[in-house]
Amino acid sequence: CELVDTEFAANPEWKNRYPEAPPSKGTSSSSLITYVKDRAGHDRRYAVDTGKARTELGYAPRHTFQEGIRETLLWFLANDPWWRPLLPSEK
């Protein structure tokens, strides 16, 4: 949410392109979060250990998580003609 808000603040094009987005209206993207009660038996945390891939396969990511998530966000913001048709139609 912080990244979305930061990118909207840095680039006025996003506010024009997505006028209904919370940062376009002066509120935080975190206002879209809906908290639900935890269900018994569900994990509270998920983690991936890449140690084996690094040691046995020599794998190393090209980007940090922060770099990758920013690039992904910017791609989706710039390519709405690709994903908009996937949204359910409003009635």
N, C-alpha and C positions, 0 to 999 in steps of 0.2 A: 504494500500500500504506500509506503514511504517513497519507493522508487517511482511509482506511477505519479504521485503528487509532485515529486521533484522534476520528472520529465515534462509534465504539463506546465509547471512554472517556468521551465527553461525554454519551452517551444510553444509560442502562441498558436501555431498551426493546429496543435492537438485540441485546443479549446474550441477552435472554429470547426474542426472536423467532428468532434464529439461533444456537442453542447450539453447533452444530458448527463455527462460524466460528473461525478461529485467535484473533482478539482476545477472543472469548468464553471461550477456554480459557487466556488469559494469554500467548499467543505472538503474534508479529507476522504480519500477512498476507503479508509477504514470504517466509514459510516455504513458501508455495504455489508460488513461482517455481521452475521447472525450467530450468536452463541446458542448451543443446544446442550442439554444435559448429557453427561457422559453415560454411555451404556456399559453395564457390567460385562467384563470379558474383553473389552476392546483396548487395544494398545494406546497408551498415552504418548508414546514416542516411537518414531521409526528412525533407523540409522543404517547406513551402508558402510561397511568396512572395505575399503579398496586395497588394503594391504596385500592380499593374495594376488590380485591382478597386477599390482605394481611389482612385486618380487618375482612372481613366476612368469608373467607375460611381458614385463617391462612397460606396462601401460602407465601413462601419465596424461591427465587431461590437458588439452591445449589452453583452456581458459579456466579461471577461477569460477566458482559458482556465481559470484557477484557480476563478473563480466558476462557470463553466459545468460543469466536471467535478464540483464539489461538489454543485450542483443536480441533476445527472444521477444521481450516487451516491445522494443522499437520495431521489430519486424511485423508483429501483429498490428501495431498502431499504423504502420505504413501500408499494410496490405489488407485492409478491410474488405476489398472486393472479393478476396479469397474466402474469408470466414463469414461474412454477413449472410450469404445464402444458406449457411448451416444452422442459423438461428431458427427457432420455431416461429412460425408466422403468428402475429398478434391478431386476435379476433375482436 
